[in-house]
């Protein structure tokens, strides 16, 4: 059973979670308060879990809001403000943004090319050159893993993978965040409804656990991603308010 929350607290906390002005919620509270209270209860679940510290929670929110599949400026500003309030440094926030920007690599899908080539009777050789072997070895050393889904990119676009490693590997060479926090950033955007990259999600869950993360922390990251659906209600109420005023 959800705990009762007074209307003033509902408005304040909903505005805090969504970046939407408190007055936007007045009409909803007046007409269907049960909707707003239920939304608040959902938004508060990650906070009630309490597995992540406030700074890490803000980093996860920044990853979700700043993901290429989402890119919500208001939410990014809010997450950065929360992170700074929790003691984050500029260097840490830059690293969060660098790690979050790696989502775009999922647009490189040469496995589809190889599948089509095989269907057309021209399968691709799986033999690797000396350079490709060296790239795989370095990738494994820097990023701490290698998975089969990387093989098509290694075969079809070794230069791309090598250059991507320079970018994505930089935080692992010179970064300031804890390794498990970096993995939280990856798994946040992989688990989000705007992306849902299950192969990557499993990789980063494995990695996070290997770096000392707890299942509770991982579930809280997922809960933060799931609670982002509240933004539909927040934005919709704002538009509705403009339309009927």
Secondary structure, DSSP 4 states (H G I P E B T S, - for coil): -PPP--HHHHHHHHHHHH---GGGGHHHHHHHHHHHHHHHHHHHHHHHH--S-HHHHHHHHHHHHHSTTT--HHHHHHHHHHHHHTT--HHHHHHHHHHHGGGGGGG--HHHHHHHHHHTT-PPP----HHHHHHHHHHHHHHS---GGGHHHHHH-HHHHHHHHHHHTHHHHH--S-HHHHHHHHHHHHHSTTT--HHHHHHHHHHHHHTT--HHHHHHHHHHHHGGGHHHHHHHHHHHHHHH-
